[in-house]
């Protein structure tokens, strides 16, 4: 007799889930792969290398701090079952692999290739006599006057070290002017000093040759000048990364803005989570620094090179070599942009950034600010960027007598200070500023304009998957929908009513909103596809997002796969779902796209037995987005817009065999390559080429 097949594991089995932190680290290996790819323009490879470094910084500032917090407070593990202590060790090992790969990429691949192009990142042993003389003078004139070396003794305890700042620990021998024995000193590099120094062009070759040195190399070379009469026995650069997650007890504060300002003052000195230090630094000094920062041994990363490698990205901007960068492109401009209200009134307007210019969104707000028929403007701002034209337009609208309400999310990570500033400016101009809802970040991207047209009021709406930020609109892929659909307009009106006033949950006609209907709405649509499959009907889900970790959604996807639903997920970053597990997720495929632009739009398509539903959203399928934020998902009701989003935002990426990585059942990613005889296809490149077709 044949043995009965083993039953599938419980959908709560820990082996069915990847760890979010480790998955996030793996994403940075995919970013680094762009830096290692010789088909990518050289300066873009340098930029990708630096992106992987800054991503790792942010990982430790946020995720690393959370894991240490979980250890201290005895928090239970996530769905993967990995204990926080074990996870911390695995993070160290995986991050150490990444750091080694980053420096190998820099020294073995990118730096030699740059040198061949006349772009030299010189190490100390490569400096000519003339360059040494120039750097010594530069050190004395431009660097030394702003340094304040601190000798460590009972009168001078270990100084506070700012988050991610460059520092040098100096070992000294001899006596100073007061007869004190010198042993160790700390030299802190102020953030006012550029981390990359461009050497003068002694050869007169203009823009063809560029010589650069790291500030850390200059400090190490001339640090002895800070300690006259003393002998320097060693100088070792180091950098400490600190937890940057601000914690404000919102239930306990009367003024969120004031409390956040107080927290920001101390952010740079929160608890340490990582120590980077020169590889050759003596172990006793490393141990001393670890003890000072209250860090365990698995928090140290020994670096063979500059500890602030990400700062070399300055070279990308300093070197004018368009032949070593991605070709410039001109985004599509919307026709009749001078009459935005008329155009939107005629039919929904869909923009796909960065291929479509962000200018029409700015123009819509500008025209609303100037149009005497516009009575009110309501908008959410999560990240707007420095000197945002949107803020200027909203200020002008208020000055023109319109009722302007702006929901400013003060807790947008790393933009808190900027958002406090723009909130102040808006309030000074008479704009009604709302800080959202206590306990829930307002991450939804919404604009509502109320305009009098004859005897009626018409609502115009913009909904987006990305921020109201002109800069990121040229680097991130996002969808923008502008519509005058009255039912969509009423839904957005009700959400703003909730945010700015006090109201019970309101029933929306079309939009899904967290923390109320978004999570349940996603689950219902996944389960509907499973029901179709069990009934023998066609069933399919295609969804694109930045990250996926919400356990109930993953279980629903597993159950849908077991029912026979074909599921394709395009998840750029961390994904804790494991595809391809027999009996559980055999019908699920997961791919990650990493290319020239940051894949940022969230788009979900449900087959629905021939009556498909397509949503775009500000939310990832993460626990925080679906349950602890104010988010929206909006349907593409216009058939043409839905078809375009489906084609450009989903099917296009499923066909990519140039920038795509496939997630396997063991949690590993493998680059997807064209099959023998198959032509290469890049989703992003095809959309760029469409600009000129």
Secondary structure, DSSP 8 states (H G I E B T S, - for coil): ----------TT-GGGB--HHHHHHHHHHHHHHHHH-TTS-HHHHHHHHHHHHHHHHHHIIIIIHHHHHHHHTT----TT---HHHHHHHHHHHHHHHHHHHHHIIIIIIHHHHHHTTEEE--GGG--HHHHHHHHHHIIIIIGGG---EE-BTTB------TT--EEEEEEESB-TTS-B--EEEEE--TTS-SEEE---TT--GGG-EEEEEHHHHHHHHGGGGSTTSEEEEEEEEEEEE-------GGG-S-HHHHHHHHHHHGGGS-EEEEEEETTS-HHHHHHHHHHTT--GGGEEEESS-TTGGGGGHHHHH---GGGS------B--TTGGGHHHHHHHS-EEEEETTB-SHHHHHHHHHHHH-TTEEEEEEEES---TT-HHHHHHHHHHHTT-EEEEEE-TT-TT-HHHHHHHHHHHHHTT-EEE--BTTBEE---EEEEEEEETTEEEEEEEEESS-S-TTGGGTEEEEEEEE--HHHHHHHHHHHHHHHS-------SS-EEETTTHHHHHHHHHHHHHHHHHTT---EEEEEES-B--HHHHHHHHHHHHHT-EEEEEESS-B-B----TTTTTTEEEEEE-SSSEE--EEEEE-GGGS-EEEEES--BSHHHHHSEEEEEEE--SHHHHHHHHIIIIIHHHT--SSEEEE-TTS-EEE----TT-----HHHHHHHTT--
